[in-house]
Amino acid sequence: MNMTSVQKRIRTDLLDKVENTKWEIKYKLRLEVSDVDVINSLIYHHLKDLTADEVLEYRRKYLGKDE
């Protein structure tokens, strides 16, 4: 497996949700889990279902961009 270290920005409110999810998973599994584990798992399981409309909705709702 090829792991590349790349810095990407994430909204603070979303990062807070990732942090909360990480702690819930750590408590449930009793294993050390990192934020990156949660983020990569989320991407791995849900990226294939992401639609262009969802990206546009996010851009309108959170970034104020109206294409």
Chimera marker file (.cmm) of the C-alpha trace (Angstrom):
<marker_set name="trace">
<marker id="1" x="0.000" y="0.000" z="0.000" r="1" g="1" b="0" radius="0.5"/>
<marker id="2" x="1.312" y="3.425" z="-0.949" r="1" g="1" b="0" radius="0.5"/>
<marker id="3" x="0.804" y="6.088" z="1.701" r="1" g="1" b="0" radius="0.5"/>
<marker id="4" x="1.484" y="9.667" z="0.715" r="1" g="1" b="0" radius="0.5"/>
<marker id="5" x="1.626" y="12.498" z="3.178" r="1" g="1" b="0" radius="0.5"/>
<marker id="6" x="-0.333" y="15.396" z="1.726" r="1" g="1" b="0" radius="0.5"/>
<marker id="7" x="-1.722" y="18.306" z="3.650" r="1" g="1" b="0" radius="0.5"/>
<marker id="8" x="-5.366" y="19.155" z="2.870" r="1" g="1" b="0" radius="0.5"/>
<marker id="9" x="-7.595" y="21.655" z="4.609" r="1" g="1" b="0" radius="0.5"/>
<marker id="10" x="-10.765" y="20.570" z="6.374" r="1" g="1" b="0" radius="0.5"/>
<marker id="11" x="-13.424" y="22.813" z="7.887" r="1" g="1" b="0" radius="0.5"/>
<marker id="12" x="-13.048" y="23.216" z="11.647" r="1" g="1" b="0" radius="0.5"/>
<marker id="13" x="-16.625" y="22.089" z="12.337" r="1" g="1" b="0" radius="0.5"/>
<marker id="14" x="-16.042" y="18.939" z="10.274" r="1" g="1" b="0" radius="0.5"/>
<marker id="15" x="-12.730" y="18.296" z="11.991" r="1" g="1" b="0" radius="0.5"/>
<marker id="16" x="-14.553" y="18.509" z="15.335" r="1" g="1" b="0" radius="0.5"/>
<marker id="17" x="-16.995" y="15.857" z="14.085" r="1" g="1" b="0" radius="0.5"/>
<marker id="18" x="-14.085" y="13.655" z="12.964" r="1" g="1" b="0" radius="0.5"/>
<marker id="19" x="-12.505" y="14.040" z="16.403" r="1" g="1" b="0" radius="0.5"/>
<marker id="20" x="-15.768" y="13.076" z="18.162" r="1" g="1" b="0" radius="0.5"/>
<marker id="21" x="-16.242" y="10.087" z="15.876" r="1" g="1" b="0" radius="0.5"/>
<marker id="22" x="-12.662" y="8.990" z="16.502" r="1" g="1" b="0" radius="0.5"/>
<marker id="23" x="-13.228" y="8.975" z="20.267" r="1" g="1" b="0" radius="0.5"/>
<marker id="24" x="-16.497" y="7.042" z="19.906" r="1" g="1" b="0" radius="0.5"/>
<marker id="25" x="-14.750" y="4.407" z="17.778" r="1" g="1" b="0" radius="0.5"/>
<marker id="26" x="-11.750" y="4.232" z="20.122" r="1" g="1" b="0" radius="0.5"/>
<marker id="27" x="-14.094" y="3.663" z="23.065" r="1" g="1" b="0" radius="0.5"/>
<marker id="28" x="-16.079" y="0.999" z="21.230" r="1" g="1" b="0" radius="0.5"/>
<marker id="29" x="-13.081" y="-0.885" z="19.820" r="1" g="1" b="0" radius="0.5"/>
<marker id="30" x="-10.644" y="-0.254" z="22.665" r="1" g="1" b="0" radius="0.5"/>
<marker id="31" x="-7.995" y="0.376" z="19.993" r="1" g="1" b="0" radius="0.5"/>
<marker id="32" x="-5.846" y="3.354" z="19.122" r="1" g="1" b="0" radius="0.5"/>
<marker id="33" x="-7.523" y="5.130" z="16.194" r="1" g="1" b="0" radius="0.5"/>
<marker id="34" x="-6.313" y="8.370" z="14.607" r="1" g="1" b="0" radius="0.5"/>
<marker id="35" x="-8.172" y="11.182" z="12.889" r="1" g="1" b="0" radius="0.5"/>
<marker id="36" x="-6.540" y="10.071" z="9.648" r="1" g="1" b="0" radius="0.5"/>
<marker id="37" x="-7.955" y="6.543" z="10.107" r="1" g="1" b="0" radius="0.5"/>
<marker id="38" x="-11.452" y="8.025" z="10.369" r="1" g="1" b="0" radius="0.5"/>
<marker id="39" x="-10.997" y="10.391" z="7.416" r="1" g="1" b="0" radius="0.5"/>
<marker id="40" x="-9.493" y="7.700" z="5.161" r="1" g="1" b="0" radius="0.5"/>
<marker id="41" x="-12.227" y="5.220" z="6.121" r="1" g="1" b="0" radius="0.5"/>
<marker id="42" x="-14.874" y="7.803" z="5.331" r="1" g="1" b="0" radius="0.5"/>
<marker id="43" x="-13.320" y="8.537" z="1.944" r="1" g="1" b="0" radius="0.5"/>
<marker id="44" x="-12.801" y="4.832" z="1.196" r="1" g="1" b="0" radius="0.5"/>
<marker id="45" x="-16.401" y="3.892" z="1.929" r="1" g="1" b="0" radius="0.5"/>
<marker id="46" x="-18.309" y="6.912" z="0.603" r="1" g="1" b="0" radius="0.5"/>
<marker id="47" x="-16.352" y="8.676" z="-2.150" r="1" g="1" b="0" radius="0.5"/>
<marker id="48" x="-17.746" y="6.347" z="-4.798" r="1" g="1" b="0" radius="0.5"/>
<marker id="49" x="-21.269" y="7.550" z="-3.936" r="1" g="1" b="0" radius="0.5"/>
<marker id="50" x="-20.511" y="11.284" z="-4.000" r="1" g="1" b="0" radius="0.5"/>
<marker id="51" x="-22.381" y="13.121" z="-6.743" r="1" g="1" b="0" radius="0.5"/>
<marker id="52" x="-21.622" y="16.348" z="-8.568" r="1" g="1" b="0" radius="0.5"/>
<marker id="53" x="-24.893" y="17.779" z="-7.191" r="1" g="1" b="0" radius="0.5"/>
<marker id="54" x="-23.712" y="17.098" z="-3.636" r="1" g="1" b="0" radius="0.5"/>
<marker id="55" x="-20.459" y="18.956" z="-4.311" r="1" g="1" b="0" radius="0.5"/>
<marker id="56" x="-22.387" y="21.920" z="-5.746" r="1" g="1" b="0" radius="0.5"/>
<marker id="57" x="-24.765" y="21.871" z="-2.753" r="1" g="1" b="0" radius="0.5"/>
<marker id="58" x="-21.789" y="21.949" z="-0.364" r="1" g="1" b="0" radius="0.5"/>
<marker id="59" x="-20.182" y="24.821" z="-2.289" r="1" g="1" b="0" radius="0.5"/>
<marker id="60" x="-23.431" y="26.830" z="-2.210" r="1" g="1" b="0" radius="0.5"/>
<marker id="61" x="-24.324" y="26.094" z="1.411" r="1" g="1" b="0" radius="0.5"/>
<marker id="62" x="-20.915" y="26.411" z="3.089" r="1" g="1" b="0" radius="0.5"/>
<marker id="63" x="-18.771" y="28.438" z="0.711" r="1" g="1" b="0" radius="0.5"/>
<marker id="64" x="-21.409" y="30.813" z="-0.643" r="1" g="1" b="0" radius="0.5"/>
<marker id="65" x="-20.481" y="29.964" z="-4.225" r="1" g="1" b="0" radius="0.5"/>
<marker id="66" x="-23.364" y="30.092" z="-6.667" r="1" g="1" b="0" radius="0.5"/>
<marker id="67" x="-22.371" y="28.618" z="-10.017" r="1" g="1" b="0" radius="0.5"/>
<link id1="1" id2="2" r="1" g="1" b="0" radius="0.2"/>
<link id1="2" id2="3" r="1" g="1" b="0" radius="0.2"/>
<link id1="3" id2="4" r="1" g="1" b="0" radius="0.2"/>
<link id1="4" id2="5" r="1" g="1" b="0" radius="0.2"/>
<link id1="5" id2="6" r="1" g="1" b="0" radius="0.2"/>
<link id1="6" id2="7" r="1" g="1" b="0" radius="0.2"/>
<link id1="7" id2="8" r="1" g="1" b="0" radius="0.2"/>
<link id1="8" id2="9" r="1" g="1" b="0" radius="0.2"/>
<link id1="9" id2="10" r="1" g="1" b="0" radius="0.2"/>
<link id1="10" id2="11" r="1" g="1" b="0" radius="0.2"/>
<link id1="11" id2="12" r="1" g="1" b="0" radius="0.2"/>
<link id1="12" id2="13" r="1" g="1" b="0" radius="0.2"/>
<link id1="13" id2="14" r="1" g="1" b="0" radius="0.2"/>
<link id1="14" id2="15" r="1" g="1" b="0" radius="0.2"/>
<link id1="15" id2="16" r="1" g="1" b="0" radius="0.2"/>
<link id1="16" id2="17" r="1" g="1" b="0" radius="0.2"/>
<link id1="17" id2="18" r="1" g="1" b="0" radius="0.2"/>
<link id1="18" id2="19" r="1" g="1" b="0" radius="0.2"/>
<link id1="19" id2="20" r="1" g="1" b="0" radius="0.2"/>
<link id1="20" id2="21" r="1" g="1" b="0" radius="0.2"/>
<link id1="21" id2="22" r="1" g="1" b="0" radius="0.2"/>
<link id1="22" id2="23" r="1" g="1" b="0" radius="0.2"/>
<link id1="23" id2="24" r="1" g="1" b="0" radius="0.2"/>
<link id1="24" id2="25" r="1" g="1" b="0" radius="0.2"/>
<link id1="25" id2="26" r="1" g="1" b="0" radius="0.2"/>
<link id1="26" id2="27" r="1" g="1" b="0" radius="0.2"/>
<link id1="27" id2="28" r="1" g="1" b="0" radius="0.2"/>
<link id1="28" id2="29" r="1" g="1" b="0" radius="0.2"/>
<link id1="29" id2="30" r="1" g="1" b="0" radius="0.2"/>
<link id1="30" id2="31" r="1" g="1" b="0" radius="0.2"/>
<link id1="31" id2="32" r="1" g="1" b="0" radius="0.2"/>
<link id1="32" id2="33" r="1" g="1" b="0" radius="0.2"/>
<link id1="33" id2="34" r="1" g="1" b="0" radius="0.2"/>
<link id1="34" id2="35" r="1" g="1" b="0" radius="0.2"/>
<link id1="35" id2="36" r="1" g="1" b="0" radius="0.2"/>
<link id1="36" id2="37" r="1" g="1" b="0" radius="0.2"/>
<link id1="37" id2="38" r="1" g="1" b="0" radius="0.2"/>
<link id1="38" id2="39" r="1" g="1" b="0" radius="0.2"/>
<link id1="39" id2="40" r="1" g="1" b="0" radius="0.2"/>
<link id1="40" id2="41" r="1" g="1" b="0" radius="0.2"/>
<link id1="41" id2="42" r="1" g="1" b="0" radius="0.2"/>
<link id1="42" id2="43" r="1" g="1" b="0" radius="0.2"/>
<link id1="43" id2="44" r="1" g="1" b="0" radius="0.2"/>
<link id1="44" id2="45" r="1" g="1" b="0" radius="0.2"/>
<link id1="45" id2="46" r="1" g="1" b="0" radius="0.2"/>
<link id1="46" id2="47" r="1" g="1" b="0" radius="0.2"/>
<link id1="47" id2="48" r="1" g="1" b="0" radius="0.2"/>
<link id1="48" id2="49" r="1" g="1" b="0" radius="0.2"/>
<link id1="49" id2="50" r="1" g="1" b="0" radius="0.2"/>
<link id1="50" id2="51" r="1" g="1" b="0" radius="0.2"/>
<link id1="51" id2="52" r="1" g="1" b="0" radius="0.2"/>
<link id1="52" id2="53" r="1" g="1" b="0" radius="0.2"/>
<link id1="53" id2="54" r="1" g="1" b="0" radius="0.2"/>
<link id1="54" id2="55" r="1" g="1" b="0" radius="0.2"/>
<link id1="55" id2="56" r="1" g="1" b="0" radius="0.2"/>
<link id1="56" id2="57" r="1" g="1" b="0" radius="0.2"/>
<link id1="57" id2="58" r="1" g="1" b="0" radius="0.2"/>
<link id1="58" id2="59" r="1" g="1" b="0" radius="0.2"/>
<link id1="59" id2="60" r="1" g="1" b="0" radius="0.2"/>
<link id1="60" id2="61" r="1" g="1" b="0" radius="0.2"/>
<link id1="61" id2="62" r="1" g="1" b="0" radius="0.2"/>
<link id1="62" id2="63" r="1" g="1" b="0" radius="0.2"/>
<link id1="63" id2="64" r="1" g="1" b="0" radius="0.2"/>
<link id1="64" id2="65" r="1" g="1" b="0" radius="0.2"/>
<link id1="65" id2="66" r="1" g="1" b="0" radius="0.2"/>
<link id1="66" id2="67" r="1" g="1" b="0" radius="0.2"/>
</marker_set>
